[in-house]
Amino acid sequence: MQIITLTTDNGYHDYYVAAIKGKLFQAFPAAHVIDISHGITPFNIREAAFQLRCCFEEFPAGTIHLIGVDSEPQFEAQKERYPGILKFKDQYFICNDNGFFGSFLEEDFPDEFYLYTAIKDQPDAWRFTTKTCFIGLAQRIANKEALSSFCEVARTYKRAFDQKPAIDQLLIRGIVIHIDSFGNLITNITKADFERFGNDIPFIIKYQKKEYFIDEISPTYNAVSQGERVAIFNSSGRLEIAINRGANDGFGGASKLFGMRIGDPVHVEFTPQGSKETFQSLF
């Protein structure tokens, strides 16, 4: 059974998702279609890349992922954007070459990458491209057609700007890159960033006001009392700041309580043993 996932910025207010799925089931009557998200902020390919990067490894080899965000092609010289097909870890990703692939791959490299340039001569596929083009490409992949038989090999792909944390001698400067439905603040700081400073080194996580600091990483949300702030490394290995069960009773979680938005700074300051600074001097 073919597994196909959908990630779009179409929302559920309109008919768009239903139209995509209807077309999918014409092409794949027995397919298992999984919704990653249809709530991507319009045209925000970095958000789409983040959502898919966090979960694609849970899917089996051969899964085909359709990413319908900013999917309209463009043919103007020096600004061309064609549909692309990425093969990575035995899965396939179909999206417009609009920066998604570079953002999704981060520091990894594709197994294979192709551009579907034939769309330039197919005006019926220029609108609602997720439905009118991507599904057809998925069908050819599922039918085991060689990608090189209908696409052109590409050596490069566009990269969206993704802000990485700045790491100094005793400081990590990061930002909030996502706020989930619980109001939890997900940052661009990773567990690997922490591990660069060694183990058992005191630190303080700072954001917004001084009184909102956190000085430990907890194994779970419930490691602190209900209503208390907590920092964890989530299942994707990213530093996450939350309020344990803070989304209950309409409080909205950490984002509302702390007044934090996407792009706001989160800093981690370390104090190695033997340094002149003390823990209290970080305040």
Summary of the structure (lengths in Angstrom):
residues: 283
radius of gyration: 21.6
end to end distance: 56.9
largest distance: 68.5
contacts: 855
relative contact order: 0.11
helix: 28%
strand: 27%
